[in-house]
Amino acid sequence: MNIIVNSLPLEGLLTGISRYVRCLYTVLQQTPGVSAAYFNGRSCSGGMPSQAEPAAWAKATERIWRLPDAFIAGMRALHFLTFERKLRKSCGKTKYTLYHETGFVPPALDDIPVIYTMYDISLMKFRAQHPRERAQFFDFFFKRRRHYASHILTISEFMKQEIIAHTGFSPDCVTAIPLAADHIFSLRNDQQISAAVTALHIPKDYILCVGTLEPRKNISLIIQAFAQSKTDIPLVLTGWQGWGYKKWWNIIKEARLEKRIFITNYISDEMLACLYSGARVLVYPSLYEGFGLPVLEAMSCGCPVICSRTSSLPEVSGDAAVLIDPYDPDDCAQAVEKVVCDTAYRNDLQAKGYKRAAEFSWQNTAIRTLEVFDSVARQSTHHSHK
């Protein structure tokens, strides 16, 4: 099997989508009989592209976001059309078994099966939680390109049902395959945790919140809950400062919490593993998730988890997390106090978390993904012989 895959997510920061592509193809390319060509919009490579340097990438992205929405939408559309044209040219030069789309929408390809990974439908259900130009791009191209998808992959059973209900794709054409924590996420020792805490200039005792700092991650709720909570343990926010940053920063200032909330920005996986390992609890109050990798990452590092009782998060966390209403700051505050103050309860969550995280692996994800690839490729060959 010779797969051509959209590798553009691999050139950004190592966040949700890029982690999915990197972890999946790290296993797939080690599988006998499977080869992958990484298409970056210009040409194909036999090896995965390197991740972006975080500071430079964030600076470039912030410059783009200062431009008018209509201009960015036009740039994005032009880039996508150029991407399609060069992709068709690449597929015409080499015989590939199938194309795997890992970005926003499937491209217009007629002569090769297209597998499209759809992580969530937040651009349909939570438009206000995305930059306007991103939603405009999706609206325009999704309805015009969706029929090019031979099969849809998604990352949770919850999301499978969402896709079927809101997009009209047939249930037979949608497969849910769960993700897993990267192997780098495991419990670190006290010395490693202490070194990371010192390097990041944060307190030794802290509550952790991980994820891109943007509206959909519901950062404002955890700040409101933190203001209501009786605990004086500081809060550490870790992640790339996405769009909408100033809105929740104003909440911090209004609550006069500047001295109790620490922001690390984007950090390396090694640093993140240390922060998970040293945190009292991870609070993950996201409004809508296709999967929610930080939940399993934290559990793999022995960190108790509080997460939303919405979307895919109960499915991922099982009985190993405290579930809260992501629209109720008081519910979140009470959950934090319970986990922080009750050592036995916290230890029980930790033990359940280890067990739950171990139920997921990228090897299983890759095996099931390859089964879908093989099925679609066989169907395509069958139809072409008719």
C-alpha positions in Angstrom: 0.0 0.0 0.0 1.4 3.4 -1.1 -0.3 6.2 0.7 0.0 9.9 -0.1 -0.9 12.1 2.9 -1.4 15.8 3.5 1.6 16.6 5.7 0.9 20.3 6.2 -0.3 19.8 9.8 3.1 18.3 10.6 4.8 21.7 9.8 2.9 23.6 12.5 3.1 23.3 16.3 2.7 19.8 17.8 -0.9 20.2 18.9 -3.9 17.9 18.4 -4.1 17.4 14.6 -0.3 17.4 14.0 0.1 14.9 16.9 -2.5 12.6 15.3 -0.7 12.6 11.9 2.7 12.2 13.4 1.9 9.4 15.8 -0.3 7.5 13.3 2.3 7.7 10.5 5.2 6.9 12.8 3.5 3.5 13.2 2.2 3.1 9.7 5.5 3.7 8.0 7.1 1.0 10.2 4.4 -1.5 9.0 5.6 -4.1 6.4 4.1 -3.4 3.0 3.1 0.2 3.8 4.8 3.3 2.4 3.9 6.9 2.8 4.6 10.0 0.7 4.2 13.3 2.6 2.7 16.0 0.4 3.2 19.6 1.7 1.3 21.5 -1.0 4.4 21.7 -3.3 6.0 18.3 -3.5 6.2 14.9 -2.0 8.8 13.6 0.4 9.5 10.1 1.7 10.1 11.5 5.3 8.0 13.4 7.7 8.6 17.2 7.7 10.0 18.7 10.9 7.8 20.6 13.3 7.9 24.4 13.2 10.1 26.4 15.7 7.4 27.5 18.2 8.3 31.2 18.6 8.8 31.9 14.9 5.6 30.0 14.0 3.5 31.9 16.6 4.9 35.2 15.5 4.1 34.6 11.9 0.6 33.4 12.7 -0.1 36.5 14.8 0.9 38.7 11.9 -1.5 36.9 9.6 -4.4 37.3 12.1 -3.9 41.1 12.1 -5.0 41.1 8.5 -8.7 41.7 7.5 -10.8 38.5 7.6 -11.8 38.8 3.9 -8.1 39.0 2.9 -7.2 36.0 5.0 -10.1 34.0 3.6 -9.0 34.9 0.1 -5.4 33.8 0.8 -6.6 30.6 2.3 -8.8 29.8 -0.7 -6.0 30.6 -3.2 -3.6 28.4 -1.2 -6.1 25.5 -1.2 -6.8 25.7 -4.9 -3.0 25.7 -5.6 -2.6 22.8 -3.2 -5.3 20.8 -5.1 -3.7 21.6 -8.5 -0.2 20.4 -7.4 -1.7 17.4 -5.6 -3.4 16.3 -8.8 -0.1 16.7 -10.6 1.8 14.6 -8.0 -0.9 11.9 -8.1 -0.6 11.8 -11.9 3.2 11.1 -11.7 3.1 8.3 -9.2 0.6 5.5 -8.7 -0.7 5.8 -5.1 -3.2 3.4 -3.4 -5.1 6.3 -1.8 -4.9 9.9 -0.5 -5.3 10.7 3.2 -6.7 14.2 3.9 -5.7 15.3 7.3 -6.6 19.0 7.0 -9.9 21.0 6.7 -11.7 19.6 3.6 -11.2 16.8 1.0 -9.6 17.9 -2.2 -11.0 17.4 -5.7 -9.4 14.1 -6.8 -11.2 11.8 -9.2 -8.7 9.0 -9.9 -7.7 8.0 -6.4 -9.7 7.2 -3.3 -9.8 10.0 -0.7 -9.9 9.2 3.0 -10.8 12.2 5.0 -10.2 12.5 8.7 -12.8 14.8 10.3 -11.8 15.6 13.8 -15.0 17.4 14.8 -17.7 19.6 13.4 -17.1 22.6 15.6 -17.0 24.8 12.5 -20.7 23.9 12.0 -21.9 23.9 15.6 -19.6 26.4 17.3 -18.8 29.0 14.6 -18.3 31.8 17.1 -15.5 29.8 18.7 -13.4 30.1 15.5 -11.9 33.0 13.5 -14.5 34.2 11.0 -12.3 33.6 8.0 -11.8 29.9 9.0 -15.5 29.4 9.1 -16.0 31.1 5.8 -13.4 28.9 4.1 -15.0 25.7 5.5 -18.5 26.7 4.5 -17.5 27.5 0.9 -15.3 24.5 0.2 -16.8 21.7 2.3 -20.1 21.7 0.5 -18.3 21.7 -2.9 -15.7 19.0 -2.0 -17.4 16.7 0.4 -18.5 14.2 -2.3 -14.9 13.6 -3.2 -14.4 11.7 0.1 -14.6 8.0 -0.3 -14.6 7.4 3.5 -14.6 9.5 6.6 -12.4 8.7 9.6 -13.1 10.3 12.9 -11.7 10.0 16.4 -14.6 9.0 18.8 -18.0 7.3 18.6 -19.5 10.6 19.8 -18.1 12.4 16.8 -19.2 9.6 14.4 -22.8 10.3 15.4 -22.3 14.0 15.2 -21.0 13.7 11.6 -23.8 11.4 10.5 -26.4 13.7 12.1 -25.1 17.0 10.8 -23.4 16.3 7.5 -25.5 13.7 5.9 -22.7 11.2 5.4 -23.9 7.6 5.4 -23.1 5.6 8.6 -21.4 3.0 6.3 -19.0 5.7 5.2 -17.9 6.9 8.7 -15.5 5.0 11.0 -14.5 6.0 14.5 -11.0 5.1 15.6 -9.8 6.4 19.0 -6.5 8.1 19.6 -3.9 7.5 22.4 -1.4 9.3 24.5 2.0 9.6 22.9 4.6 7.3 24.5 6.5 10.3 25.8 3.8 11.0 28.4 4.7 9.0 31.5 5.3 9.8 35.1 8.5 11.8 35.7 10.5 11.7 39.0 10.7 14.5 41.6 14.0 15.8 40.3 12.7 16.1 36.7 9.5 17.9 37.9 11.5 20.3 40.0 13.8 21.2 37.2 10.9 21.9 34.8 9.1 24.0 37.4 12.2 26.0 38.0 12.9 26.5 34.3 9.3 27.7 33.7 9.3 30.0 36.8 6.1 28.5 38.2 5.3 27.4 41.8 6.0 23.8 42.9 2.3 23.3 43.9 -0.2 24.0 41.1 -3.4 23.2 39.3 -2.9 22.7 35.5 -4.9 23.6 32.4 -3.5 22.4 29.0 -4.6 23.3 25.5 -4.5 26.0 22.9 -5.7 29.2 24.7 -8.7 30.0 22.6 -12.5 30.4 23.2 -13.5 26.7 22.5 -11.2 25.5 25.3 -13.3 27.5 27.8 -10.5 29.2 29.6 -12.8 31.8 31.0 -14.8 29.2 33.0 -11.7 27.8 34.8 -10.6 31.4 35.7 -14.1 32.1 37.1 -14.1 28.8 39.0 -10.6 29.6 40.3 -11.9 33.0 41.6 -14.7 31.2 43.4 -12.6 28.3 44.8 -11.5 28.3 48.4 -8.1 26.8 47.5 -5.1 29.1 47.3 -3.1 26.8 45.0 -2.1 28.7 41.9 -3.2 27.9 38.3 -0.9 27.2 35.4 -2.2 27.7 31.9 -0.1 25.9 29.3 -0.5 26.1 25.6 -0.2 28.2 22.5 -2.0 31.5 22.8 -4.6 31.1 20.1 -7.0 33.8 18.8 -9.3 35.5 21.4 -6.5 35.6 24.0 -7.3 39.1 25.3 -10.9 38.3 26.1 -10.0 35.8 28.9 -7.0 37.8 30.0 -9.4 40.6 30.9 -11.2 38.2 33.1 -8.0 37.5 35.0 -7.4 41.2 35.5 -11.0 41.9 36.6 -10.8 39.1 39.2 -7.4 40.4 40.3 -5.8 37.0 39.8 -2.7 38.1 37.9 -0.4 36.9 40.8 -2.1 33.5 41.1 -2.3 32.5 37.5 0.9 31.6 35.5 1.0 31.3 31.7 3.8 29.2 30.2 2.8 29.5 26.5 3.7 26.5 24.3 6.2 24.1 25.8 8.0 20.9 24.7 6.5 17.5 25.3 9.2 16.7 27.8 8.3 19.8 29.8 4.6 19.0 29.4 5.1 15.5 30.8 6.9 17.0 33.8 4.0 19.5 34.4 1.4 16.7 34.1 3.4 14.6 36.6 3.7 17.4 39.1 0.2 18.9 39.0 -2.4 18.4 41.7 -5.0 18.0 39.0 -5.6 18.8 35.3 -8.7 20.8 34.7 -10.0 20.4 31.1 -13.3 22.3 30.8 -13.5 22.3 27.0 -16.9 23.0 25.4 -16.5 20.7 22.5 -13.9 18.0 21.7 -13.5 15.4 19.0 -11.4 13.4 21.4 -9.4 15.4 24.0 -5.8 14.0 24.1 -4.7 16.0 27.2 -7.1 13.8 29.3 -5.1 10.6 28.4 -1.8 12.4 28.4 -2.4 13.6 32.0 -3.6 10.1 33.1 -0.5 8.5 31.6 1.6 10.8 33.8 -0.4 10.0 37.0 -2.3 13.3 37.0 -5.9 13.3 38.2 -8.3 14.8 35.7 -11.4 17.0 35.9 -13.1 17.4 32.5 -16.3 18.5 30.9 -19.4 16.2 30.9 -19.9 17.0 27.2 -19.0 15.8 23.7 -16.4 13.0 23.5 -14.8 13.6 26.9 -16.9 11.1 29.0 -16.2 8.5 26.3 -12.5 9.1 26.5 -12.2 9.4 30.3 -14.5 6.5 31.2 -14.8 6.3 35.0 -11.3 7.7 35.6 -12.1 11.5 35.7 -14.4 13.9 37.6 -17.0 15.2 35.1 -18.3 18.8 35.4 -20.8 21.1 33.6 -18.6 23.3 31.4 -21.1 26.2 31.8 -21.1 26.1 35.6 -18.1 27.7 37.4 -19.3 26.6 40.8 -19.4 23.0 39.7 -15.8 23.3 38.5 -14.8 25.0 41.7 -16.3 22.3 43.9 -14.6 19.6 41.9 -11.2 21.2 42.2 -11.6 21.6 46.0 -12.6 17.9 46.3 -9.6 16.6 44.3 -7.1 19.0 46.0 -8.3 18.4 49.5 -9.0 14.7 49.5 -5.8 12.7 49.2 -7.5 9.3 49.0 -9.9 10.5 46.3 -7.0 11.9 44.4 -5.0 8.7 44.6 -8.0 6.7 43.4 -8.4 8.9 40.4 -4.7 8.5 39.7 -4.9 4.7 39.8 -8.0 4.7 37.6 -6.3 7.1 35.2 -3.3 4.9 34.6 -5.6 1.9 33.9 -7.8 4.0 31.5 -4.9 5.5 29.5 -3.4 2.0 29.0 -6.5 0.9 27.2 -5.5 3.1 24.2 -2.4 2.7 21.9 -1.2 4.2 18.6 -0.5 0.6 17.5 -4.2 -0.2 17.7 -5.1 3.1 16.1 -2.8 2.3 13.2 -4.0 -1.3 12.8 -7.7 -0.1 12.6 -6.8 2.7 10.3 -5.0 0.4 7.9 -8.0 -1.9 7.9 -10.1 1.0 6.6 -7.5 2.0 4.1 -7.4 -1.6 2.8 -11.2 -1.9 2.6 -11.5 1.4 0.6 -8.6 0.4 -1.7 -10.2 -2.9 -2.4 -13.6 -1.3 -3.2 -11.9 1.2 -5.5 -10.1 -1.6 -7.4 -13.4 -3.6 -7.6 -15.3 -0.6 -9.1 -12.5 0.2 -11.5 -12.6 -3.3 -12.9 -16.3 -3.1 -13.6 
